[in-house]
Amino acid sequence: GAGARRGHGARWAGQVGFPGGHVEAGESDHAAVARECREEVGLRLDQPGAYRLLGSVAERTARQAHPSLVVACRVYEQLVD
């Protein structure tokens, strides 16, 4: 899967964390998702023919956070092994 499981004894042991981060200046949302997945778990979403964007889940904003925290989910299908 695309998540990274936390090791035994770690603060979040047994939990799964998905790639996340921020959009760089001038970067599209898709480019940011592709970069974060590549950096954090080694998936190359921008590799031609390897993955296809299926859609996204509505974004949610945590207004209590400063700066605002936006949670977004993009769903991809793996086309190659």
Long-range contacts (C-beta under 8 A, 24 or more apart in sequence): 2-37, 2-41, 2-43, 3-41, 4-40, 4-41, 19-43, 29-72, 29-74, 30-74, 33-74, 45-76, 49-79, 49-80, 50-78, 50-79, 50-80, 51-76, 51-77, 51-78, 51-79, 52-76, 52-77, 52-79
